[in-house]
Amino acid sequence: MKNPKILEQLESWIEDNRSHTILGATAKYIPALANQDPNQLGICIMDHEGELYEVGDVNVEFTLQSVSKILSFIAACDHHGLDYVLDKVNVEPTGEAFNSIIPFEIHRPNKPFNPLINAGAITVSAILPGENIPAKYDNLLAFLEKFIGKRLYMDVEVYESEWKTAHRNRALAYYLAESNQLELEVEEALEIYIRQCSISISLQDLAKIGLVIAYDGFDPISKKQIFSKEIARVAKVLMVTCGMYNSSGDFAAHVGIPAKSGVSGGILAAVPPKWHSDEQAFRKGCGIAVFSPAIDSNGNSTAGTMLLKQLSREWDLSIF
């Protein structure tokens, strides 16, 4: 049963934070994303019983973009095993922009620093299960279907827009190929990566995914283990240390919730249970999805980040 006080708080906080949309702008370097309404702000929270708390602009669908990186990482680990995937990518923050080429020139890493930067995500996309690109994409969709019970689809307009403007990602893929770190041809690796970024999703479905991650890969509603606790542990560590691009440290300090953002304006957050606090909202854990397409220079939703900061402070959601 929904708690009316929580809905009242959310409605108030949505209005408090909507003004922060003016501090950002839509992602102009992807033409299809540039056309999004920068004033939108919506949130959906799913509790451990599947109850939804939805406020603001919630009847929207948007593409996963970089939120897909943590999902493809989990999918690859679920198929190959954690050790196999971590042999391809590290779990270290970079200190550079998510699409930076600098690490290849300065540090000469033997593998990408982590799977949540573009180079690491392209590397992981290339090892998704499947003999060809359609099979890899279909297997990823089938894996996500285990979370939400339905098949997602690709936003073709966004895909085509990204494909035509993916100059930096092509450069990264060529660096990976030159270093023998890519298990597909450059154009094939780029295709599966852009396909996963272009998957369209709702706030409600993204919140469900967050709930499963919060519960260490276990779906508390269907009572099914979707993926292993070990993979979930590493995924949440990556979300805390690398999930919010170059703002990950600040987000961890002031919000303290495992999260992954995307330049479409979406944020996936996973709040684990905190059984010691009887009065805390969502003490049994929840999944949170936020959407607001005005992003800052680091690629994070301006209003969405501020909203999560307020939720964490008011409800003591931080894991630290």
PyMOL commands that set and color helices and strands:
alter all, ss='L'
color gray80, all
select helices_A, chain A and resi 4-23+31-34+67-80+82-86+102-106+118-126+133-148+156-164+167-178+186-197+203-214+229-242+245-254+302-315
alter helices_A, ss='H'
color red, helices_A
select strands_A, chain A and resi 42-47+52-56+61-63+153-154+199-202+218-219+224-225+259-261+266-271+286-291
alter strands_A, ss='S'
color yellow, strands_A
deselect
rebuild
show_as cartoon
